[in-house]
Amino acid sequence: MSDAVRVPLRRERLMVIGSIVGVALPVFFGIMWAAAVVVNGHWVLGEHTLSELGGNVPSRWIFNTATIVAGLMGVDFSVGLMMRLAPSKTGRAGGALLAIASIGLITVGLFPIDTGGSHTLATIFFFGFAALAAFVLLYPVYRWVGAKGVPFIVLVAAIALSFASIVLTPLPFAEAVAVASLMAMVLAMSLKMISEKGWRFRTS
């Protein structure tokens, strides 16, 4: 591992914007998720999927707007993460996969649950690429912060909790755990990016 090098100005700007958006993303989605639950009045964690908040119910516009906006924010964060991990090919690949997953999240809002097969495909697209991105990011994030770094610990925990919940809990609860884990992962990486002094990175 070589010494840290100065990040070019354009790349630095993308990292700054991406990290700020990355902090705002889970806060925004959490607030909108809670608002949709309140407006819906009948949604129960573990019994209903998140997508049911976007069906033919009063919370429809809140939840679907949340997924579309969160997806757009996710693309922005992913670009910033790619710039941060740019020396690593796997880092760039992981960021790109996360951006693709974010596009999938946008389609989840564009094709709500009452559209049937289109929504199912959008959901599989989102979760599939998000899971793939998480696994690909393991090594570059480890190289970035080390085994004791918060982003790496949160990433490992997110993967473990998501897959354990799929095996051990009903699908609606597992879905909620996966989404919450993804939001925690984004937040941890964004805060780490913001905390770094001088916007320097390691080459791999």
C-alpha positions in Angstrom: 0.0 0.0 0.0 1.5 3.3 -1.1 1.4 6.7 0.5 -1.7 8.9 0.3 -2.0 11.1 -2.7 -3.9 14.3 -3.3 -7.3 13.9 -4.9 -7.8 16.0 -8.0 -10.2 18.9 -7.6 -13.0 17.6 -9.7 -12.9 14.2 -8.0 -12.8 15.9 -4.6 -16.0 17.9 -5.5 -17.8 14.7 -6.5 -16.7 13.1 -3.2 -17.9 16.0 -1.1 -21.2 16.2 -2.8 -21.7 12.5 -2.7 -20.8 12.2 1.0 -23.2 15.0 2.0 -26.0 13.5 -0.1 -25.1 10.1 1.4 -25.8 11.5 4.9 -29.0 13.1 3.9 -30.3 10.0 2.1 -31.1 7.7 5.1 -32.4 10.6 7.0 -34.8 11.6 4.2 -35.9 8.0 3.5 -36.4 7.3 7.2 -38.6 10.4 7.6 -40.6 9.6 4.5 -41.0 5.9 5.5 -42.4 7.0 8.9 -44.7 9.5 7.3 -46.0 6.9 4.9 -46.7 4.5 7.8 -48.6 7.2 9.7 -50.6 8.2 6.6 -51.3 4.6 5.7 -52.6 3.8 9.2 -52.7 0.0 8.6 -49.1 -0.9 7.7 -47.4 -3.2 10.2 -43.7 -3.9 10.3 -43.0 -7.6 9.7 -46.5 -8.2 8.3 -46.5 -6.0 5.2 -43.8 -5.3 2.7 -42.5 -1.7 2.2 -43.9 -1.8 -1.3 -47.4 -2.1 0.1 -47.0 1.5 1.3 -46.9 2.5 -2.4 -49.9 0.6 -3.6 -53.4 1.9 -4.0 -53.4 3.4 -0.5 -53.3 6.9 1.0 -49.5 6.7 1.5 -48.9 5.9 -2.2 -47.5 9.3 -3.2 -45.3 9.6 -0.1 -43.6 6.3 -0.4 -43.2 6.2 -4.2 -41.8 9.8 -4.2 -39.4 8.6 -1.4 -38.1 5.7 -3.4 -37.6 7.8 -6.5 -35.8 10.7 -4.7 -33.8 8.2 -2.6 -32.7 6.4 -5.8 -31.5 9.7 -7.3 -29.6 10.5 -4.1 -28.2 7.0 -4.2 -26.7 7.5 -7.6 -25.1 10.7 -6.4 -23.6 9.0 -3.4 -22.4 6.1 -5.5 -20.5 8.4 -7.8 -18.8 10.1 -4.8 -18.0 6.6 -3.4 -16.5 5.6 -6.7 -14.3 8.7 -6.7 -13.2 7.9 -3.1 -12.3 4.3 -4.0 -11.0 5.2 -7.5 -7.5 3.7 -7.2 -9.2 0.3 -6.7 -10.9 -1.5 -9.6 -13.1 -3.4 -7.2 -13.9 -0.1 -5.5 -15.0 1.5 -8.7 -17.0 -1.7 -9.6 -18.7 -1.7 -6.3 -19.6 2.0 -6.6 -21.0 1.4 -10.1 -23.1 -1.6 -8.9 -24.5 0.5 -6.1 -25.4 3.2 -8.7 -27.2 0.6 -10.8 -29.0 -0.6 -7.6 -30.1 3.0 -7.0 -31.5 3.2 -10.5 -33.4 0.0 -9.6 -34.8 1.8 -6.5 -36.1 4.6 -8.8 -37.9 2.0 -10.9 -39.5 0.6 -7.7 -41.2 4.0 -7.3 -42.1 4.4 -10.9 -43.7 0.9 -11.0 -45.6 0.5 -7.7 -46.8 -2.8 -6.3 -50.1 -2.6 -8.1 -48.4 -2.7 -11.5 -47.7 -6.4 -10.9 -44.8 -8.0 -12.8 -43.1 -4.7 -13.5 -42.8 -4.0 -9.8 -41.6 -7.5 -9.1 -38.8 -7.1 -11.6 -37.9 -3.7 -10.3 -37.7 -5.0 -6.8 -35.5 -8.0 -7.8 -33.3 -5.6 -9.8 -32.8 -3.3 -6.8 -32.1 -5.9 -4.1 -30.0 -8.0 -6.5 -27.6 -5.3 -7.4 -27.5 -3.9 -3.9 -26.5 -7.3 -2.5 -23.9 -7.7 -5.3 -22.5 -4.2 -4.6 -22.2 -4.9 -0.9 -20.1 -8.1 -1.5 -17.9 -6.4 -4.1 -17.3 -3.4 -1.8 -16.0 -5.6 1.1 -12.4 -5.7 0.0 -12.0 -2.1 -1.1 -13.7 -0.8 2.0 -11.4 -3.0 4.1 -8.4 -1.5 2.3 -9.8 1.9 2.9 -10.6 1.8 6.6 -9.2 -1.5 7.9 -11.0 -4.3 9.7 -11.8 -2.0 12.7 -13.1 0.9 10.7 -16.8 1.7 11.2 -17.7 1.5 7.5 -16.3 -2.0 7.2 -17.9 -3.2 10.4 -21.3 -1.8 9.3 -20.9 -3.3 5.8 -20.2 -6.7 7.2 -23.0 -6.4 9.7 -25.4 -5.2 7.0 -24.6 -8.3 4.9 -24.9 -10.7 7.8 -28.1 -9.2 9.2 -29.8 -9.1 5.8 -29.0 -12.7 4.9 -29.8 -14.0 8.4 -33.2 -12.2 8.3 -34.0 -13.8 5.0 -33.4 -17.3 6.5 -34.9 -16.7 9.9 -37.7 -14.2 9.5 -40.8 -13.6 7.3 -40.0 -11.9 4.0 -41.7 -8.6 4.9 -39.4 -8.2 8.0 -36.3 -9.4 6.1 -37.0 -6.7 3.4 -37.2 -4.0 6.1 -34.0 -5.2 7.7 -32.2 -5.2 4.3 -33.3 -1.7 3.5 -32.4 -0.4 7.0 -29.0 -2.1 6.7 -28.4 -0.5 3.3 -29.2 2.9 4.7 -26.8 2.3 7.7 -24.1 1.3 5.2 -24.5 4.5 3.2 -24.5 6.6 6.3 -21.4 5.1 7.7 -19.4 5.5 4.5 -20.6 9.0 4.0 -19.6 10.1 7.5 -16.2 8.6 7.0 -15.7 10.5 3.8 -16.8 13.7 5.4 -14.4 13.2 8.4 -11.3 12.7 6.3 -8.9 15.6 6.3 -7.6 17.1 3.1 -9.5 14.5 0.9 -6.6 12.1 0.6 -6.9 8.5 -0.3 -4.8 5.4 -0.4 -3.8 3.7 -3.6 -4.1 -0.1 -3.8 
